[in-house]
Amino acid sequence: MKKIDLEKKSLEIQKIISRYTKESFVCFFADFIRHHPERSNIGFSKKFKSKLKDSLYLIMLRLSTPLAGKEELHYSEKNDLVLQQVADILLEIVSFYLSKNYEGNEFDEISDKRQKLLVHELAFKNYFQNGILNYREQEVNKVIRMFKPYQDKIQERLEIDLKTLINLCNHSELIYRAKSINSKSFILDKGFDKLARQSANGLLAENEFTDKLLELSNETQESFLNFFEKPHQCLLFAKQDFHLSFEEKHIDIFCGLFSIDIKDNHSNLFYSQQNPLENKPIIRISDNQYLNVYQKQLPSALYDLLYTTLTQTKKEKEQVNFRRGKVVLESHTLDIFKKFFKKSKRIKIFTNYYINNEPEEKDILILVDNNAYIIECKASRYREPRRVTEQAYQRIKSDFNDCIQKGYDQCYQVEQELLNNEKVIVSLKNKSEVIITNEIHEIFCIVVTSERFASIQTDLGLMLKRKNNEDPYPWSIYVDDLETFLKVLYNSFSNPSRKIFNFLEHRELLHGRLITNDELDVCAMFLKDPKNFKEICESEYVVFTDPTLQNYFDKLYFDKKLKFRIDVTGKQICKVFGN
């Protein structure tokens, strides 16, 4: 690919978008982030590879120049052409990051250079261009499970308690929902509904819509025009919106912790730079007006803030990391599987166990319905990919090995003991038990991660080193995806343990030929049509998942058929969504 000057291209975009005022630009793209699924995917929107990440980048790029701008950005054919030009340049930048062939580098371990470039490309796309499909309650639960023992220290260091922080985040969402409903009140007018249908069906002459709109009530006209001119209005809030429920000092702390000022000097020029909006997803527009740019990020930003706040020394970091993996992830994973298998009559669960004479402690072993599920939980980091392929690959490989590869190796040790011995001794702290292995029909290895590794996790054929090529692949899954999938399986089938067996039996056949960045896409394939899923897995062709498959879980969630309760141990900490 022809070499391009990334700085020059970024400045080119910045020059184009600087014609627009900062306020109108950030409000336009905040609305686009939140509401684009409700609108047509045309014009510039169709050209964006990641509507979320591209929008966040453009917002910070616009804020990274002192130019005030003169034009107001709103949707029009003229502005759409400008944004299409921006999208084309942005595509050049992203394509260059992914496709540049760095000559002269010697690639070790993977002899096929294209394989290494593929891993880099997938990791880059997944990290910078894809958001995580999980749900707000899951993010809140993470905060509660992880940080509830540190409430005194949080109060001391941030001058605000954990309960109030969580409730402020959730109240922010409730404010948006109320304003969103109010901003669309014109829809409730039967006269407007009839008018909209006539317009959609092409039954109105030119300008007739405006004339008929004037025949409706003043309230309907005002509501419609406000929505049309300022669709982002429901994303704006003032501190007064919180006053009935919170102390003023806590509101000030919340806004200070999670907002950046539109007037501040920023220096985000490159697409692959860390975006401040991920840690502070609110923009302060004026003295008392704030814009929720990326509201779903608030609980995640709170998690990152508390982690940073509570790891100021090496000792504190070691303690928090130990809790994150050994305590929180393992206990949450165990709880997920206990709830999933609770209909099963024949079940034994071993945790923090040793098998035979192996010196290393293992995490979870579940024997259910004559099948063994060997589960290892890994909370290792997954760092931002570098831009240079060789350096990027080394970091990706290191993180993968510390997490998924290590988890597989530990599962493999247990699997071999079960396969090669007539009896094995499972030892716990205060007791031991003998397992007769000929009673075990199938063995499944599962690696549960606290971080989402996306494509290199969904297709383990890219990086996993097995002892023998004939050995089956494990199932590696991000913990939130595990919770979502097993919850739907449990609620959808009378015999969920049989269904997970069917899924895992065929899922391992996809490794080495699967193109997807989200395990829930694969899970949705199975849930929608188990018979077809089996046929796909048993075929030999490369499998591309449909990106709209994720809508399967969203529909269940918004139809209230997929529900997440706030963690029981956190009920005394906060009250969220009436749970």
N, C-alpha and C positions, 0 to 999 in steps of 0.2 A: 504494500500500500504506500502511496505517495506520502512522504513526511509532511506534517503540518506544524505550524507554530501554535502551540496550545494557548500561549499567552495572547497572541495576536487574535486568535479566533474568539477567545473569551472577551477581550476588549471590544471586538466587533459586535458581539451580542450586546454588551453593556452600552455601547454607543446607541444602538438601535432602540433599546428599551428605555433609555434615559430621556426620551422625548415625553414619557408619561410621568405624571407626578408620583412621588413615592407612595402616598396614601392610596391613590386609586389603583396603583399597580399591585400592592400587597393585598388590598381588599379583593381585587379581581381574582387573584390566584388562591387566596384563602377560600373563597367561594368555590373556585374550580376544584380544589382538593376535596372539599367536603361534599359537594353536590354533583360532581361530574357523572357518577353512576346513574343519576336521574335524567341525564340529558343525552342528546344525540352525539355519537362519536364521529364528528365530521370536522373538516377544516384542520386547524392547528392541532386540535385534540387528537385526531387520528394519527398524527405524525409523532406524537410524544411516545417514547418507548416505555417510560414510567411516569405516569401522570403525577404521582406523589413526589418522587425524587427530583424529577425535572422541574417541577413547580417550586419546590423548596430551594433548589439551586438558583433559579431565576430570581426569586425573592431576595435572597442574600446578595446576588450579583447586583441587583438594582440598588440595594441599600449600601453597597460598597463603593459608592461614588457620591461626591458632594452635590452633583448637579440636581437642581430642584425639579426640572421638567415642567412643561407647560400644558401638555394634553392630558385629558382625563381618559383613563382606559375603561372602556365598557365594550360589550360585544357589538360589533358591526362588521360588515363585509370588509371595510377598509382595514380595521384593526386585525381582523382574522388573517389577512394577507401578510401584515407585518409579523404576526406571531408565527405564521407558517415559515417565513424567512428565518426567524429565530430558531424554530424547530429543525430546519434543515442544517443550520450551522451546528446546532447542538448534536445532531446525529453524526456529523463529521467528527466532532470531538470524541464522542463515546466510541465510535467505530475505530478511531485511531488508537485509543487506549486499549481496545480489545484486539486489534488486528496487527499492530506493529510487530514486525519480525526483527528481533534483535540479533543481528549476525555476529558470529564470532563466539557465541556462548556455547559452552559444552554442557549438555544436560546429562546429569548423572541419574542412575537407577532406571529412569524411563528412557529407553532407547529411541522411542518414536517421539520426535520433536513436536509433532502435531498433537500428540496426547497431552504434552505438558502445556502447550498453548491453549488447548481446550479447557484444561483444569483452571488455568488463569482466567480465561474468558468467562467461564461459568461462575467462578468465585466473584469476579468483578461485578458481573450483572446482578448476581444474587445480593451482594452486599450494598451496592450503590443504587440499584434500580428497582428492587422489589421490597415492598413492605411485608410485614409478618401478618399472616392471617391468624389472629387470635381475638379474644373477646375481653371487653373492659373488665369484667369481673375476674377473669384470670389474672390480669395485670394487678388489680387491687389485691387479690389473694397473695400474689408473690410478695408484695410489700409487707403485708401482715405477717405471713409465715416467716419471712426473713428477719424483720426488724422489731417484732414485738418485744423481744427481751431487752432492747436498747432504748426503751422509752425515756428513761431518766436522762441518758446521755444526749438523746435527740433534743429534749427540752433545754438542756444546758447549753448546747452548742448552737442551736438555731433559734432559741427563744420562742419556740412554738412546739406543741405536742403532736405526736403521731396521729392521734384521733382527729385533731383539727385539720391537719394537712390533708388527710385522706378525704375528709368531709368537704373541704374546700374544692378539691379536685372534682368530686362528684356533684357538688352544687353547681359548679361551672357548667357541667353537662346538662343539668336540669334547667338552668337559665336558658341555654341554647334551645332546648326542646320547647320550652314555653314560648320563646320568641319566634321560633320557626313556625309553630302552629299559628300564632297570631299573625305572622307575616303573610300567611296563605289563607287568611280568613275569607278572601273574595271567592275562594273555591266553594264555600258553603252556600253562596247565593245561587239559587236555581236558575235565575235569569242569566248569570254569567256562565253557568255550566252549559246551558243551551247555546249561548253565543259561542263558547269555545268549541263545542261539537260542530256547529255550522262552519266555523272557520277551518277546523281540521279537515272537514269533508269537502272543502272548496266551494261552499254554498254561498259565500259572501263576495260581493264585488269589491273592487279596490276602494279603500278608505271606509267601507261600510262597517267594518269592525269598530272603528273609532266612533262613528256616529251612534251605533247601537250601544256602545259602552256608556255614552253620555246619558242614555235613557235609564241606566241603573242607578241605584242609590249612591249618595255621595260617599258613604262609608266603603262601598264596594269599589268605586272608582279610585278612591284614595289608597286603599289597600293594594289594588292591582298596580297602580302606577308606582307606589313605593317599592313594591317587590320587583317590578320591571327595571326600575332605575337603580335600586340598591339591593340586589339579591343577597349581598353579604351582610345586611343589617342584623340578621339574627346571630351573627358571629361576633358582633361588637358587644361589649359590656362596660359598665362603670362600676366603681367600687360600691356605689350605693345599692347596686343589685344584690350585694351580700349582707347589707347592714342588718336586716331583720334576723339573720341567723348567726352572725359572727361578730366578734369584737373588731373594732377598727384597726387595732395594732396587728391583729392576726391577718387581716385582709392586706394591710401594707406589706407585711413580711411575705405573704403568698405572691403578691404581684411582683415584689422585688426579686424573689427567688426564681420565678418562672417567666420573666419577660425581658425582652431587649427593647431599647428605645429606638424609635424610627429615626431619631436625630443623631444617634451615636455614630461614631466612625467605625466602619467594618472593613475587613480586607479579605473577603471571600471571593477570589477570582477563579479558582480552578474547581472543576466538577468533583474531583476526588478529595477535596478538602473536607475536614470535619465541619458539618453544618451546625451553627449555634442553635438553630431552631429545634434540633433534636433534644437538647438539654433545657432550652427555654422556648417552648412552642407558642408563646404569646408575644405580640408586638404592642408596645405602648405607643398609641397614635398621638395622643395629646395628654394634657395634665390629668384628665380623668376619663379617658376613653382608651379601651384596650381591645385588641383584635385576637380572637382565637384562630391561629393559623392552622394548627395541627392538633386538635383537641384530643384525639385518641392517644396522643403521645404523652399526655400529662401524667398518667400513672407510671409510665416507663421512665419519664424524666424524674419523677419523685424517687423511684427506685435508685437511679444513678446518683441522684443528689445525696440520698441517705448513705449509699455505699461509700461515696467520697468523704462524707462527713464523719463516718465511723471508722475510717481506715487511715488515720493521720500518722500512725506509727507502723513500723514493720510488724510488731507484735499484734496490734489491732487488726492489721490486714490478714495475718495468718489465722487469727481467731475467727474473723468474719468469713474468710474463704472456707475454713473447715466447716463452719455451720452451713454455708451455702451448699456444699456438696454432701458431706457425711450426714448432716442432720436434716436439712430442709428437702433437698432433692430426693434422698432415699425415702424419707418418711412420706413425702407426697406421692412418689411412685408406688410405694407399698399400699397406700390408701386407695389409689386408683385401681390397682389390681384386686384388692380385697373387695371393693364394691362391685367390681365387674364379675368376679367369680362367686359372689355370695349365694347364687342360686344352685351352685354345684354342691353335691352331697359328699363327694369323696375329694377332699382337699387337705393338703399339708403345706404349710408355709414356713420356710427357714430364712432367718435374716441374720446378717453379720456372722456367717458360719464358716467353718473350715471343712474341707472334704478330704478324707483319708489322711495322708501324711503331708499334704500340700501346706506350706507354711503361710501362704498369703490368705488373708481374710477375704471372703467374697460377700456380695451384697444381698441378693435375694434369690431363693430357689423355691419355685412353686410346683408341687406335684398335684395335678388335678385331672380326673378322668383318664388315668393311665398315661398322661403326657407330662413331660417335664419342661418348665419354662425357666431358663437360666437368665437372670436379669442383672446387668451391671449398670450402675448410675454414674455418669461422668459430668462434672461441673467445670471442666477445663475451659479456658478462654477460646474465643474465635476472633482473631484480630483483623483489623482492616487490611485488605489486600494492598500490596504495593503496586506501583504502576509498571515497573520493569519486570518482564516475565520471569527471568531466572530468580530474582530476589523474591518476587511474589510467590513463586512456586515453593521455595524453601520455607517461607513462613506458613503457607497453607499446609504443606506436608507436616511441619512441626506441630501445628495445632491439631491436625487430623490424627497424628500418631499419639499425641498426649491424651486424646479423648477417645475417639471411635476405635482406633486400632488397639489401644490399650484395653478398652472395654471388651473388644472381641477376643483378644488374647486371654483375658481372664475367664470369659465364658468358655472358650475352647478347652481350657484346662479342666473345668468341671465336666464338660461334655465328654472328654476322653476318659475320664474316670468312670463315668456312667456307662460308656460304650465298652470298655475293656475289662470290666470287673463284674463278677456275678453279684458281689455285695460291695457296698461302699458305706463308710461311716461318716455321717454328717454330725459335726461337733459344734455345739453352741457354748455359751459361757458356763452354764450349770448342768448341761446334760449332753448326751449323744444319742444318735439313733441310727440303726442299720436299715439301709434301703436295699431291697431285692431288685436288681436292675432289670431282670427279665420281665418284670411287671410293667416296665415303661415301654410304651409303643413308639412314641415320637419325642424327639428333643428339639426345642427351639431356643436359639440364643437371641437375646434382645439387649440392645445397648440404648439406654435412655439418656438423653443429653439435656443440659440446662440451656444450651445455646443452639441456635438453629444453623446447621451447616449447609442447608439447602441442597443443591444439585449433587455435591460430592457425598452427601449423606443418603439421598434417595437412590443414587446409582453407585453402589459400593465397588462396582467393577472398575471405577476410575482410579481408586487409590488403595483399597484394602489389600493387604498382603495375607493370603491364606497359606496354611501349612502345605496343603495339597490342592491342586486345581479341582479335584473332585469333591472337596469339602463344600457343604452348603454355605451360602452367605447368611450372616445374621440379619436381623431386622433392626435398623438403627433409626430412632425417631426422637424428635424434639418433644419435651415433656408436655407442653400445651397441646400439641397435635395428638399425642397419646390419649390425653384426657378427653379431648373432643371426640375422637374416633370411638373409643371404648364406651363412652357415654351414649353415643348414637346406636352403636351395636346393641348395647344392653336394653335400650328402650325400644328397639325395632324388632327384636327377635325373641321368641320364647326360649331358645336354647343358645344364648350368646357365646358360651364356651365352645360350642361346635362351630360357630361362625368364625371366631378368631382362629380356630384350628384350620378351617378351610382357607381363610385369607393367608395365613402365614405359610401354609403348605405350598401355595402357588406364588406368593409374593417374591420368594427368593429366586424364582426363575427369571425375573425381569432384570436383574443386575447384569451390567455389561451392554445393555441395549435400551436403556430408558432415558428419555429426554424430558425432564420436568424439574422444576425448582421447589416443589412443595409436595410433601408426602400426603397431605390431605387430598390432593388431586387423585392420587392412586387409591386412597381410601374411598373417595367418592365413586370412582369407577367400580369398585367392588360393591358398594352399597346400592348403586343404581341398577346393576345387572350382574349378579354373582356368576351366572353361567357364562356370559360373554367375557367377564374378567378371567375366568379359568381358561377359556379358549385363547385369549390374548397372551396370557402367561405361557401357555404351552406352545405357542407359535415361535418362529425363529426371527421374525422381522423386528426392526427398530420401532419402539413404541414412543409416540409423541402424545402427551396428555393434552386434553382440551383445557385451556386456561379458565374457561367458564365453569369448570367442574367445582371450583371453590364456592360458587353460588349455591351449591347443594346445602352446605352447612349454614351459610348466611340465611337462606330461606327458613331453615329449621329454627335458627336463632331468633329471627324477627317474627316468626309465627309462634314463638314461645314454646316450641317443641324441643328445643335444645336449651336447657337452663343450667346456669352455674350459680351455686349458692356461695355466699361469702363464707370463708373457712370458719368452722365452729369455734376454734380457739381465738378467732379475731372478733367475735361478736361483741365482746366487752370493749373493744378498741374503737369500733366505728359502726355506724348504721348506714348501709348502702342500699339504695334502690328498694327500700322497704323490707329487706331480708332480715 
